[in-house]
Amino acid sequence: MGLMNAFNIGLEGISVHGKRVEIAAANIANLDTPNYTRKIPILSSNQDQSFATVLSSMGTGALSSSAGLGGVNFDGIVEDPTPGEKIYKPGHPDADENGYIRTSNTNAMVEIADATMAQRAYEASLGVITISKAMAVASLDIGK
């Protein structure tokens, strides 16, 4: 894997995990909004290759240029199908014909945990870029 690949993986991670933090923040902001449905980010890996496959290809010397590549993709947002609790509030503008509103299906503790995990993944991606930059600078110093 080249340094540019490491930079690209770090940049993908920053972008994707930044979106995860934004989604968790929006869910927390709408915690008390009636009829709000929790949003869930969908992520996928850029490459679905097992460690054993990479290891065996390294042993044979047939490691392809893409074998070590990785990264993460943001594939969109889905809504949590879990229904919120029904509360009887007949005067509320969002109440149905029976006087019930449906509360948000967002759990604050789950969202805080998701935001914390996304923040840590963001920081790890930033670390990949920082280390890659240090490696690039060190390799330029070798040539002096």
C-alpha positions in Angstrom: 0.0 0.0 0.0 1.4 3.4 -0.9 1.2 6.6 1.1 -1.5 8.0 -1.1 -3.7 5.0 -0.4 -3.2 5.6 3.3 -4.1 9.3 2.9 -7.2 8.3 0.9 -8.3 5.7 3.5 -7.9 8.4 6.2 -9.9 10.9 4.3 -12.7 8.5 3.6 -12.8 7.7 7.3 -12.9 11.4 8.3 -15.8 12.0 5.8 -17.8 8.9 6.8 -17.4 9.2 10.6 -18.1 12.9 10.4 -21.4 12.1 8.8 -22.1 9.5 11.6 -21.5 12.2 14.2 -23.9 14.6 12.3 -26.6 11.9 12.2 -26.3 11.1 15.9 -26.5 14.8 16.7 -29.6 15.2 14.6 -31.2 12.2 16.4 -30.3 13.7 19.8 -31.7 17.1 18.7 -35.0 15.5 17.8 -35.3 13.4 20.9 -38.5 15.1 22.0 -39.9 15.8 18.5 -43.2 13.9 18.0 -43.4 11.5 15.1 -39.6 11.8 14.5 -38.0 8.5 13.3 -34.4 7.8 14.3 -32.0 7.7 11.4 -29.3 5.0 11.1 -26.2 5.4 8.9 -25.3 2.5 6.6 -21.6 1.8 6.3 -19.7 -0.7 4.2 -16.1 -1.7 3.7 -14.4 -0.8 0.4 -12.9 -4.3 0.2 -14.3 -7.5 1.5 -11.2 -9.5 1.8 -10.3 -11.7 4.7 -7.0 -11.6 6.5 -6.3 -15.2 5.5 -6.6 -14.3 1.9 -4.2 -11.4 2.2 -1.7 -13.5 4.2 -1.8 -16.4 1.7 -1.2 -14.1 -1.2 1.7 -12.5 0.6 3.3 -16.0 1.1 3.1 -16.8 -2.6 4.5 -13.4 -3.6 1.3 -12.8 -5.7 0.1 -9.8 -3.6 -1.9 -7.7 -6.0 -1.7 -3.9 -5.8 -5.3 -3.8 -4.4 -4.9 -6.5 -1.8 -3.9 -4.2 1.0 -6.4 -1.5 0.2 -9.3 -0.8 2.5 -11.5 2.0 3.7 -15.1 2.6 4.5 -18.1 3.9 2.4 -21.2 5.8 3.5 -24.1 4.0 1.8 -26.9 6.2 3.0 -29.4 6.5 5.8 -32.3 4.2 6.8 -35.0 4.9 9.3 -35.4 2.8 12.4 -38.6 0.8 12.0 -39.2 0.6 15.8 -42.4 2.6 16.6 -42.3 5.3 19.2 -44.5 5.2 22.2 -48.1 6.5 21.8 -49.2 9.2 24.3 -52.7 10.6 24.7 -52.5 14.4 24.0 -55.8 15.4 22.3 -54.9 19.1 22.0 -51.6 18.5 20.4 -51.3 19.7 16.7 -49.7 16.4 15.7 -52.4 14.2 17.4 -54.3 11.7 15.3 -58.1 11.4 15.1 -58.0 9.5 18.4 -55.9 12.2 20.2 -52.7 10.2 20.3 -49.2 11.4 19.3 -46.3 9.1 18.6 -43.1 10.0 20.4 -39.6 9.8 18.9 -38.1 6.3 18.8 -34.7 7.8 19.7 -32.9 6.5 22.8 -30.5 9.2 24.1 -28.0 6.7 25.5 -27.8 4.8 22.2 -27.2 8.0 20.3 -24.5 9.2 22.8 -22.7 5.9 22.5 -23.0 6.0 18.7 -21.6 9.6 18.6 -18.7 8.6 20.9 -17.8 5.6 18.7 -18.0 7.8 15.6 -15.8 10.5 17.2 -13.2 7.9 18.2 -13.2 6.5 14.6 -12.9 10.0 13.3 -9.9 10.6 15.5 -8.4 7.2 14.4 -8.8 8.3 10.7 -7.1 11.6 11.5 -4.3 9.6 13.1 -3.9 7.6 9.9 -3.4 10.8 8.0 -1.0 12.3 10.6 1.1 9.1 10.6 1.1 9.0 6.8 2.2 12.6 6.7 5.1 11.9 9.1 6.1 8.9 7.0 6.1 11.0 3.8 8.2 13.7 5.5 10.6 11.1 6.8 11.0 9.5 3.4 11.8 12.9 1.9 14.4 13.5 4.6 16.1 10.2 3.6 16.8 11.7 0.2 18.7 14.7 1.6 
